[in-house]
Amino acid sequence: MTISNAIVVGGGIGGLATAAALSRRGMAVTLMEQAPRIAEVGAGLQISPNGVAVLRALGLEAKLKERGAVRGQAVVLQDYKAGRRVARIDLLRGRKDHPYYFMHRADLVEVLLGAAKRGNVSIELGSAVDRIMPGHSPQLSMGSDTLRRAELIVDASGLHSKTRDVLNGPGAATFSGQVAWRAVVPNRFDHPAEAHVTMGPGRHLVSYPVRGGQMVNLVAVQERRDWAPEGWSLADDPANLRSAFADFGGRAAEMIAAVDHCTLWGLHLHPVADVWHRDGVALVGDAAHPTLPFLAQGANMALEDAWVLADCVLGQPAAKALECYQSAREMRVRRVIKTAAGNAARYHLHPGLVRTGAHMGLRLASLVAPWAMTGAFNWLYHHDVTAAPR
């Protein structure tokens, strides 16, 4: 029997994209979100061409532009002391039809929410799910007296997913030894349509424009022993951010000085789940494979998951469909997560021969063989799940 109805738990990017993709294929979908309204914290994200491919297939690329998405021109690596350029990766080279966007997270959520509504997804807010239970007729619990059933239940509730433990057993996260601050500041710095990675000893700052270039999103990462809780909503004193990056110069220093409000979160390592599905229940996004933010692929992987799951479900029995989904996604996701984890070490080199040699090599490659630097990411950015056969 093929699947005709589904419940999606979680109103973030992964959940909304999954609901929109399933409904687009004619499925009756209910999306359940525990919050009283669907909203995102004030932070930016990068939608690389592989994520744009999914949004384009959902008919949403024009909506991104309407919501102020900025088309990225390049990724620029620079030194922390005065912002001297180390290397530039051209995001337009060979990618005329594969745009890269910088966008406010809340704006992408609004775009996906609109798509879900247009697809007649039933959205239930203030619906806290206690437990999701796989079975011949999968069900979820919303308290002692309330059970809901569907032919497919998708858990898109994020890295604190309880269903992940149901499918895989309990697993503990490990503090990575790194924390990150997030902030958004007005673009009074003529920040170009580029993602700048300002690299310092044990630290780096990522900055890029959002909302039509009117604002700049900042993510500042520091290596440290002090543990910090996981999550994006812990407010912190901007003075702590400024103290940690006090020796950064150039535009980076100016932007950090402009921060009025910021959040802090600890970066934790989670293994990729071995089991993503069982008996009519599936995980998508961070519920299955949380990743560190050093490749800007968390949202993009969730978008890819959503499309592939919906694609696999179309016209196949539930068990075969979910096997197809994990098989199509797992190897790619593991490669992305491994690559992201390795980037921090390259950004955080301390002064010395290794740092000097590494930066010299990047600078030389950027000047002599820029196509090689761009091509190194073709496996990631040029992968189009909407065109891939199942």
C-alpha positions as a Markdown table, in Angstrom:
| # | Residue | x | y | z |
|---|---|---|---|---|
| 1 | Met | 0.0 | 0.0 | 0.0 |
| 2 | Thr | 1.3 | 3.4 | -0.9 |
| 3 | Ile | 1.3 | 6.3 | 1.5 |
| 4 | Ser | -1.6 | 8.8 | 1.1 |
| 5 | Asn | -1.4 | 10.9 | 4.3 |
| 6 | Ala | 1.3 | 12.1 | 6.7 |
| 7 | Ile | 2.0 | 14.1 | 9.8 |
| 8 | Val | 5.1 | 16.2 | 10.0 |
| 9 | Val | 6.3 | 17.3 | 13.5 |
| 10 | Gly | 8.2 | 20.5 | 13.6 |
| 11 | Gly | 7.7 | 23.9 | 11.9 |
| 12 | Gly | 11.3 | 24.7 | 11.1 |
| 13 | Ile | 12.9 | 24.7 | 7.7 |
| 14 | Gly | 13.0 | 20.9 | 7.4 |
| 15 | Gly | 9.5 | 20.4 | 8.6 |
| 16 | Leu | 7.9 | 23.0 | 6.4 |
| 17 | Ala | 9.9 | 21.9 | 3.3 |
| 18 | Thr | 8.9 | 18.3 | 3.9 |
| 19 | Ala | 5.2 | 19.3 | 4.3 |
| 20 | Ala | 5.3 | 21.4 | 1.1 |
| 21 | Ala | 7.1 | 18.7 | -0.9 |
| 22 | Leu | 4.7 | 15.9 | 0.2 |
| 23 | Ser | 1.6 | 18.0 | -0.4 |
| 24 | Arg | 2.9 | 19.0 | -3.8 |
| 25 | Arg | 2.6 | 15.3 | -4.7 |
| 26 | Gly | -1.0 | 15.1 | -3.7 |
| 27 | Met | -0.6 | 13.8 | -0.2 |
| 28 | Ala | -2.8 | 14.9 | 2.7 |
| 29 | Val | -0.4 | 16.5 | 5.2 |
| 30 | Thr | -0.8 | 17.8 | 8.7 |
| 31 | Leu | 2.1 | 19.9 | 10.2 |
| 32 | Met | 2.3 | 20.1 | 14.0 |
| 33 | Glu | 4.3 | 22.8 | 15.8 |
| 34 | Gln | 4.5 | 23.1 | 19.5 |
| 35 | Ala | 5.0 | 26.9 | 19.5 |
| 36 | Pro | 1.9 | 29.2 | 19.3 |
| 37 | Arg | 3.2 | 30.6 | 16.0 |
| 38 | Ile | 5.8 | 29.6 | 13.4 |
| 39 | Ala | 8.7 | 32.0 | 13.7 |
| 40 | Glu | 12.5 | 31.9 | 13.6 |
| 41 | Val | 15.2 | 33.6 | 15.7 |
| 42 | Gly | 16.9 | 36.5 | 14.0 |
| 43 | Ala | 19.8 | 34.9 | 12.2 |
| 44 | Gly | 21.0 | 34.5 | 8.6 |
| 45 | Leu | 21.7 | 31.4 | 6.5 |
| 46 | Gln | 23.4 | 30.6 | 3.2 |
| 47 | Ile | 21.4 | 28.7 | 0.6 |
| 48 | Ser | 23.9 | 27.1 | -1.7 |
| 49 | Pro | 23.0 | 25.9 | -5.2 |
| 50 | Asn | 22.1 | 22.4 | -4.1 |
| 51 | Gly | 19.5 | 23.9 | -1.7 |
| 52 | Val | 18.3 | 26.4 | -4.3 |
| 53 | Ala | 17.6 | 23.5 | -6.6 |
| 54 | Val | 15.0 | 22.2 | -4.2 |
| 55 | Leu | 13.4 | 25.6 | -3.7 |
| 56 | Arg | 13.4 | 26.1 | -7.5 |
| 57 | Ala | 11.6 | 22.8 | -8.0 |
| 58 | Leu | 9.1 | 23.8 | -5.4 |
| 59 | Gly | 8.4 | 27.0 | -7.4 |
| 60 | Leu | 9.9 | 29.3 | -4.7 |
| 61 | Glu | 13.0 | 30.9 | -6.1 |
| 62 | Ala | 11.2 | 34.1 | -7.1 |
| 63 | Lys | 9.8 | 34.3 | -3.5 |
| 64 | Leu | 13.4 | 34.2 | -2.2 |
| 65 | Lys | 14.2 | 37.4 | -4.1 |
| 66 | Glu | 10.9 | 39.0 | -3.0 |
| 67 | Arg | 12.0 | 38.4 | 0.6 |
| 68 | Gly | 15.3 | 40.1 | 0.1 |
| 69 | Ala | 17.7 | 37.2 | -0.6 |
| 70 | Val | 21.1 | 38.4 | -1.7 |
| 71 | Arg | 22.8 | 36.6 | -4.5 |
| 72 | Gly | 26.3 | 35.7 | -3.3 |
| 73 | Gln | 29.2 | 36.7 | -5.5 |
| 74 | Ala | 32.1 | 35.1 | -3.7 |
| 75 | Val | 33.5 | 33.6 | -0.5 |
| 76 | Val | 36.4 | 35.6 | 0.7 |
| 77 | Leu | 39.0 | 34.3 | 3.2 |
| 78 | Gln | 40.9 | 37.0 | 5.0 |
| 79 | Asp | 43.3 | 37.5 | 7.9 |
| 80 | Tyr | 42.1 | 38.8 | 11.2 |
| 81 | Lys | 44.6 | 41.6 | 11.9 |
| 82 | Ala | 43.5 | 44.1 | 9.2 |
| 83 | Gly | 41.2 | 42.1 | 7.0 |
| 84 | Arg | 43.8 | 41.4 | 4.4 |
| 85 | Arg | 42.5 | 39.1 | 1.7 |
| 86 | Val | 44.0 | 35.6 | 1.7 |
| 87 | Ala | 41.8 | 34.0 | -1.1 |
| 88 | Arg | 38.6 | 34.5 | -3.0 |
| 89 | Ile | 36.3 | 31.7 | -4.2 |
| 90 | Asp | 34.1 | 33.0 | -7.1 |
| 91 | Leu | 30.6 | 31.8 | -6.6 |
| 92 | Leu | 29.6 | 32.8 | -10.1 |
| 93 | Arg | 32.3 | 30.9 | -12.0 |
| 94 | Gly | 30.6 | 28.2 | -13.9 |
| 95 | Arg | 27.4 | 28.7 | -11.9 |
| 96 | Lys | 25.4 | 31.1 | -14.0 |
| 97 | Asp | 22.3 | 28.9 | -13.5 |
| 98 | His | 23.3 | 27.7 | -10.0 |
| 99 | Pro | 22.8 | 30.8 | -7.7 |
| 100 | Tyr | 24.0 | 31.0 | -4.2 |
| 101 | Tyr | 21.9 | 33.2 | -1.8 |
| 102 | Phe | 22.3 | 34.8 | 1.6 |
| 103 | Met | 19.1 | 35.1 | 3.4 |
| 104 | His | 17.5 | 35.8 | 6.8 |
| 105 | Arg | 16.3 | 32.6 | 8.3 |
| 106 | Ala | 12.9 | 34.0 | 9.2 |
| 107 | Asp | 12.4 | 35.0 | 5.6 |
| 108 | Leu | 13.0 | 31.5 | 4.3 |
| 109 | Val | 10.6 | 30.1 | 7.0 |
| 110 | Glu | 7.9 | 32.5 | 5.7 |
| 111 | Val | 8.5 | 31.4 | 2.1 |
| 112 | Leu | 8.2 | 27.8 | 3.0 |
| 113 | Leu | 5.2 | 28.4 | 5.2 |
| 114 | Gly | 3.5 | 30.1 | 2.3 |
| 115 | Ala | 4.2 | 27.1 | 0.1 |
| 116 | Ala | 2.8 | 24.7 | 2.7 |
| 117 | Lys | -0.4 | 26.8 | 3.0 |
| 118 | Arg | -0.8 | 26.9 | -0.8 |
| 119 | Gly | -0.5 | 23.2 | -0.8 |
| 120 | Asn | -3.4 | 22.9 | 1.7 |
| 121 | Val | -1.2 | 21.6 | 4.5 |
| 122 | Ser | -3.2 | 21.6 | 7.7 |
| 123 | Ile | -1.1 | 23.5 | 10.3 |
| 124 | Glu | -1.7 | 22.9 | 14.0 |
| 125 | Leu | 0.1 | 25.3 | 16.3 |
| 126 | Gly | 0.5 | 24.9 | 20.0 |
| 127 | Ser | 0.6 | 21.1 | 19.5 |
| 128 | Ala | 3.2 | 19.6 | 21.7 |
| 129 | Val | 4.1 | 16.0 | 20.8 |
| 130 | Asp | 5.3 | 13.8 | 23.7 |
| 131 | Arg | 6.3 | 10.8 | 21.7 |
| 132 | Ile | 6.2 | 9.3 | 18.2 |
| 133 | Met | 5.7 | 5.5 | 18.0 |
| 134 | Pro | 6.6 | 3.4 | 14.9 |
| 135 | Gly | 4.2 | 0.6 | 14.0 |
| 136 | His | 1.9 | -0.9 | 11.5 |
| 137 | Ser | -0.2 | 2.2 | 12.1 |
| 138 | Pro | 2.4 | 4.7 | 13.4 |
| 139 | Gln | 1.1 | 7.1 | 16.0 |
| 140 | Leu | 2.1 | 10.0 | 18.2 |
| 141 | Ser | 1.1 | 11.0 | 21.7 |
| 142 | Met | 0.0 | 14.5 | 22.7 |
| 143 | Gly | -0.6 | 13.7 | 26.3 |
| 144 | Ser | -2.1 | 10.8 | 28.3 |
| 145 | Asp | -5.4 | 10.9 | 26.4 |
| 146 | Thr | -4.6 | 12.0 | 22.9 |
| 147 | Leu | -3.2 | 9.8 | 20.2 |
| 148 | Arg | -2.9 | 10.7 | 16.5 |
| 149 | Arg | -2.3 | 8.3 | 13.6 |
| 150 | Ala | -1.1 | 8.6 | 10.1 |
| 151 | Glu | 0.4 | 6.3 | 7.4 |
| 152 | Leu | 3.7 | 8.3 | 7.6 |
| 153 | Ile | 5.0 | 10.4 | 10.5 |
| 154 | Val | 8.0 | 12.6 | 9.9 |
| 155 | Asp | 10.0 | 13.9 | 12.8 |
| 156 | Ala | 11.6 | 17.3 | 11.9 |
| 157 | Ser | 11.9 | 18.5 | 15.4 |
| 158 | Gly | 15.7 | 19.1 | 15.3 |
| 159 | Leu | 18.7 | 18.0 | 17.1 |
| 160 | His | 16.8 | 17.3 | 20.4 |
| 161 | Ser | 14.5 | 14.8 | 18.6 |
| 162 | Lys | 13.1 | 12.2 | 21.0 |
| 163 | Thr | 12.3 | 9.9 | 18.0 |
| 164 | Arg | 16.0 | 9.7 | 17.2 |
| 165 | Asp | 16.5 | 7.9 | 20.5 |
| 166 | Val | 13.4 | 5.7 | 19.9 |
| 167 | Leu | 15.0 | 4.5 | 16.6 |
| 168 | Asn | 18.6 | 4.4 | 17.7 |
| 169 | Gly | 18.7 | 4.2 | 21.5 |
| 170 | Pro | 20.0 | 7.1 | 23.6 |
| 171 | Gly | 23.1 | 8.9 | 22.5 |
| 172 | Ala | 25.1 | 11.7 | 24.1 |
| 173 | Ala | 26.5 | 14.7 | 22.3 |
| 174 | Thr | 30.1 | 15.8 | 22.9 |
| 175 | Phe | 31.1 | 19.4 | 23.4 |
| 176 | Ser | 33.3 | 20.3 | 20.4 |
| 177 | Gly | 35.4 | 22.8 | 22.4 |
| 178 | Gln | 33.9 | 25.7 | 20.4 |
| 179 | Val | 31.2 | 28.2 | 21.0 |
| 180 | Ala | 29.5 | 30.6 | 18.6 |
| 181 | Trp | 27.8 | 34.0 | 18.8 |
| 182 | Arg | 25.1 | 35.1 | 16.4 |
| 183 | Ala | 24.1 | 38.6 | 15.7 |
| 184 | Val | 22.6 | 40.8 | 12.9 |
| 185 | Val | 23.7 | 44.4 | 12.5 |
| 186 | Pro | 22.8 | 47.2 | 10.1 |
| 187 | Asn | 25.0 | 47.2 | 7.0 |
| 188 | Arg | 26.8 | 50.5 | 7.6 |
| 189 | Phe | 30.1 | 49.0 | 6.4 |
| 190 | Asp | 29.5 | 48.6 | 2.7 |
| 191 | His | 29.7 | 44.9 | 3.1 |
| 192 | Pro | 29.6 | 43.4 | -0.4 |
| 193 | Ala | 27.5 | 40.5 | -1.6 |
| 194 | Glu | 30.1 | 38.1 | -0.4 |
| 195 | Ala | 30.6 | 35.7 | 2.5 |
| 196 | His | 33.7 | 36.8 | 4.4 |
| 197 | Val | 35.5 | 34.4 | 6.6 |
| 198 | Thr | 37.9 | 36.3 | 8.8 |
| 199 | Met | 40.4 | 33.8 | 10.2 |
| 200 | Gly | 42.2 | 34.3 | 13.5 |
| 201 | Pro | 44.1 | 32.1 | 16.1 |
| 202 | Gly | 41.5 | 29.8 | 17.5 |
| 203 | Arg | 38.6 | 31.9 | 16.2 |
| 204 | His | 36.9 | 33.0 | 13.0 |
| 205 | Leu | 34.1 | 35.4 | 12.0 |
| 206 | Val | 31.7 | 34.8 | 9.2 |
| 207 | Ser | 29.8 | 37.7 | 7.8 |
| 208 | Tyr | 27.4 | 38.2 | 4.8 |
| 209 | Pro | 24.6 | 40.6 | 3.9 |
| 210 | Val | 20.9 | 39.7 | 4.2 |
| 211 | Arg | 17.5 | 41.4 | 3.6 |
| 212 | Gly | 18.5 | 43.1 | 0.3 |
| 213 | Gly | 21.9 | 44.1 | 1.7 |
| 214 | Gln | 20.4 | 46.2 | 4.5 |
| 215 | Met | 21.7 | 44.0 | 7.3 |
| 216 | Val | 24.7 | 41.9 | 7.9 |
| 217 | Asn | 24.6 | 38.5 | 9.6 |
| 218 | Leu | 27.5 | 37.6 | 11.9 |
| 219 | Val | 28.6 | 34.2 | 13.3 |
| 220 | Ala | 31.7 | 34.4 | 15.5 |
| 221 | Val | 33.3 | 31.1 | 16.6 |
| 222 | Gln | 35.8 | 30.7 | 19.4 |
| 223 | Glu | 37.7 | 27.7 | 20.7 |
| 224 | Arg | 37.5 | 27.4 | 24.4 |
| 225 | Arg | 37.3 | 24.9 | 27.2 |
| 226 | Asp | 34.2 | 26.3 | 29.0 |
| 227 | Trp | 31.1 | 24.4 | 28.1 |
| 228 | Ala | 28.1 | 26.3 | 26.8 |
| 229 | Pro | 24.6 | 24.9 | 26.3 |
| 230 | Glu | 23.3 | 23.8 | 22.9 |
| 231 | Gly | 20.7 | 26.0 | 21.2 |
| 232 | Trp | 20.4 | 29.4 | 19.6 |
| 233 | Ser | 18.3 | 31.3 | 22.0 |
| 234 | Leu | 20.7 | 31.9 | 25.0 |
| 235 | Ala | 21.2 | 35.7 | 25.1 |
| 236 | Asp | 24.8 | 36.8 | 25.9 |
| 237 | Asp | 26.4 | 40.2 | 26.7 |
| 238 | Pro | 28.0 | 41.6 | 23.5 |
| 239 | Ala | 30.9 | 42.7 | 25.7 |
| 240 | Asn | 31.9 | 39.0 | 25.9 |
| 241 | Leu | 31.9 | 38.8 | 22.1 |
| 242 | Arg | 34.0 | 41.9 | 21.8 |
| 243 | Ser | 36.5 | 40.7 | 24.4 |
| 244 | Ala | 37.0 | 37.4 | 22.6 |
| 245 | Phe | 37.7 | 39.1 | 19.3 |
| 246 | Ala | 39.4 | 42.2 | 20.7 |
| 247 | Asp | 42.5 | 41.8 | 18.4 |
| 248 | Phe | 40.5 | 41.6 | 15.2 |
| 249 | Gly | 40.9 | 44.6 | 12.9 |
| 250 | Gly | 39.4 | 46.1 | 9.8 |
| 251 | Arg | 35.7 | 45.7 | 8.9 |
| 252 | Ala | 35.4 | 42.7 | 11.2 |
| 253 | Ala | 36.2 | 44.9 | 14.3 |
| 254 | Glu | 33.8 | 47.6 | 13.1 |
| 255 | Met | 30.9 | 45.1 | 12.8 |
| 256 | Ile | 31.6 | 43.4 | 16.1 |
| 257 | Ala | 31.6 | 46.9 | 17.8 |
| 258 | Ala | 28.1 | 47.5 | 16.3 |
| 259 | Val | 26.5 | 44.4 | 18.0 |
| 260 | Asp | 23.8 | 45.4 | 20.4 |
| 261 | His | 22.2 | 42.0 | 20.9 |
| 262 | Cys | 23.7 | 38.5 | 20.4 |
| 263 | Thr | 23.1 | 34.9 | 21.3 |
| 264 | Leu | 25.6 | 32.3 | 22.3 |
| 265 | Trp | 25.5 | 28.6 | 21.8 |
| 266 | Gly | 27.8 | 25.7 | 22.3 |
| 267 | Leu | 28.7 | 23.6 | 19.3 |
| 268 | His | 28.3 | 19.9 | 20.0 |
| 269 | Leu | 29.2 | 16.8 | 18.0 |
| 270 | His | 26.4 | 14.4 | 17.3 |
| 271 | Pro | 26.9 | 11.2 | 15.3 |
| 272 | Val | 24.8 | 10.7 | 12.2 |
| 273 | Ala | 21.9 | 8.4 | 13.2 |
| 274 | Asp | 22.4 | 4.8 | 12.0 |
| 275 | Val | 18.6 | 4.4 | 11.7 |
| 276 | Trp | 16.6 | 7.1 | 10.1 |
| 277 | His | 13.3 | 5.3 | 9.8 |
| 278 | Arg | 11.2 | 2.4 | 11.1 |
| 279 | Asp | 7.6 | 1.2 | 10.6 |
| 280 | Gly | 6.2 | 4.4 | 9.0 |
| 281 | Val | 8.3 | 6.9 | 11.0 |
| 282 | Ala | 11.2 | 8.9 | 9.5 |
| 283 | Leu | 13.7 | 11.5 | 10.6 |
| 284 | Val | 14.7 | 14.6 | 8.5 |
| 285 | Gly | 17.3 | 17.3 | 9.0 |
| 286 | Asp | 19.0 | 17.7 | 12.3 |
| 287 | Ala | 16.9 | 15.0 | 13.9 |
| 288 | Ala | 18.9 | 12.5 | 11.7 |
| 289 | His | 22.2 | 14.3 | 11.1 |
| 290 | Pro | 23.1 | 17.5 | 13.0 |
| 291 | Thr | 26.1 | 19.2 | 11.6 |
| 292 | Leu | 28.6 | 21.9 | 12.7 |
| 293 | Pro | 28.0 | 25.3 | 10.9 |
| 294 | Phe | 31.4 | 25.4 | 9.2 |
| 295 | Leu | 30.1 | 24.5 | 5.7 |
| 296 | Ala | 26.8 | 26.3 | 5.9 |
| 297 | Gln | 24.9 | 23.2 | 5.0 |
| 298 | Gly | 22.4 | 22.5 | 7.8 |
| 299 | Ala | 19.4 | 24.1 | 6.1 |
| 300 | Asn | 20.5 | 22.9 | 2.7 |
| 301 | Met | 20.7 | 19.3 | 3.9 |
| 302 | Ala | 17.2 | 19.6 | 5.4 |
| 303 | Leu | 15.9 | 20.9 | 2.0 |
| 304 | Glu | 17.5 | 18.0 | 0.2 |
| 305 | Asp | 16.1 | 15.5 | 2.8 |
| 306 | Ala | 12.6 | 16.9 | 2.3 |
| 307 | Trp | 12.7 | 16.5 | -1.5 |
| 308 | Val | 14.2 | 13.1 | -1.5 |
| 309 | Leu | 11.8 | 11.7 | 1.1 |
| 310 | Ala | 8.8 | 13.0 | -0.9 |
| 311 | Asp | 10.3 | 11.7 | -4.1 |
| 312 | Cys | 10.8 | 8.2 | -2.6 |
| 313 | Val | 7.4 | 8.1 | -1.0 |
| 314 | Leu | 5.7 | 8.7 | -4.4 |
| 315 | Gly | 4.1 | 5.5 | -5.6 |
| 316 | Gln | 6.1 | 3.1 | -3.3 |
| 317 | Pro | 5.0 | 1.1 | -0.3 |
| 318 | Ala | 6.1 | 2.7 | 3.0 |
| 319 | Ala | 8.9 | 0.3 | 3.9 |
| 320 | Lys | 10.5 | 0.5 | 0.5 |
| 321 | Ala | 10.0 | 4.3 | 0.3 |
| 322 | Leu | 11.8 | 4.9 | 3.6 |
| 323 | Glu | 14.7 | 2.5 | 2.7 |
| 324 | Cys | 15.1 | 4.4 | -0.5 |
| 325 | Tyr | 15.2 | 7.7 | 1.4 |
| 326 | Gln | 18.0 | 6.8 | 3.8 |
| 327 | Ser | 20.0 | 5.0 | 1.1 |
| 328 | Ala | 19.8 | 8.0 | -1.2 |
| 329 | Arg | 20.9 | 10.5 | 1.6 |
| 330 | Glu | 23.2 | 8.9 | 4.1 |
| 331 | Met | 26.5 | 8.7 | 2.3 |
| 332 | Arg | 26.2 | 12.3 | 1.1 |
| 333 | Val | 25.2 | 13.6 | 4.5 |
| 334 | Arg | 28.2 | 11.9 | 6.1 |
| 335 | Arg | 30.6 | 13.5 | 3.7 |
| 336 | Val | 29.1 | 16.9 | 4.3 |
| 337 | Ile | 29.4 | 16.6 | 8.0 |
| 338 | Lys | 33.0 | 15.3 | 7.9 |
| 339 | Thr | 34.0 | 18.2 | 5.6 |
| 340 | Ala | 32.3 | 20.8 | 7.9 |
| 341 | Ala | 34.1 | 19.4 | 10.9 |
| 342 | Gly | 37.5 | 19.8 | 9.2 |
| 343 | Asn | 36.9 | 23.4 | 8.2 |
| 344 | Ala | 37.3 | 24.9 | 11.8 |
| 345 | Ala | 40.8 | 23.6 | 12.1 |
| 346 | Arg | 41.8 | 25.3 | 8.8 |
| 347 | Tyr | 40.2 | 28.6 | 9.9 |
| 348 | His | 41.8 | 28.6 | 13.4 |
| 349 | Leu | 45.5 | 28.1 | 12.7 |
| 350 | His | 47.8 | 29.9 | 15.1 |
| 351 | Pro | 50.7 | 32.1 | 14.0 |
| 352 | Gly | 53.7 | 30.1 | 12.8 |
| 353 | Leu | 55.0 | 28.2 | 9.8 |
| 354 | Val | 51.9 | 26.1 | 9.3 |
| 355 | Arg | 49.6 | 29.2 | 9.2 |
| 356 | Thr | 52.0 | 31.1 | 7.0 |
| 357 | Gly | 52.3 | 28.2 | 4.6 |
| 358 | Ala | 48.6 | 27.4 | 4.5 |
| 359 | His | 47.6 | 31.0 | 3.8 |
| 360 | Met | 50.4 | 31.4 | 1.1 |
| 361 | Gly | 49.1 | 28.3 | -0.6 |
| 362 | Leu | 45.5 | 29.6 | -0.5 |
| 363 | Arg | 46.6 | 33.0 | -1.9 |
| 364 | Leu | 48.6 | 31.4 | -4.7 |
| 365 | Ala | 45.8 | 29.0 | -5.7 |
| 366 | Ser | 43.3 | 31.9 | -5.7 |
| 367 | Leu | 45.5 | 33.8 | -8.1 |
| 368 | Val | 46.9 | 31.1 | -10.3 |
| 369 | Ala | 44.1 | 28.5 | -10.4 |
| 370 | Pro | 40.8 | 30.0 | -9.2 |
| 371 | Trp | 38.9 | 27.4 | -11.1 |
| 372 | Ala | 40.4 | 24.7 | -9.0 |
| 373 | Met | 39.2 | 26.3 | -5.8 |
| 374 | Thr | 35.7 | 26.6 | -7.2 |
| 375 | Gly | 35.7 | 23.1 | -8.6 |
| 376 | Ala | 36.7 | 21.6 | -5.3 |
| 377 | Phe | 33.1 | 22.2 | -4.2 |
| 378 | Asn | 31.3 | 20.9 | -7.3 |
| 379 | Trp | 30.5 | 17.7 | -5.5 |
| 380 | Leu | 28.5 | 19.7 | -3.0 |
| 381 | Tyr | 27.0 | 22.6 | -4.9 |
| 382 | His | 26.3 | 21.0 | -8.2 |
| 383 | His | 24.4 | 18.0 | -6.8 |
| 384 | Asp | 20.8 | 18.4 | -7.7 |
| 385 | Val | 18.5 | 16.0 | -5.8 |
| 386 | Thr | 15.5 | 17.1 | -7.9 |
| 387 | Ala | 17.2 | 15.6 | -11.0 |
| 388 | Ala | 18.7 | 12.5 | -9.4 |
| 389 | Pro | 17.0 | 9.2 | -10.3 |
| 390 | Arg | 15.9 | 7.1 | -7.4 |
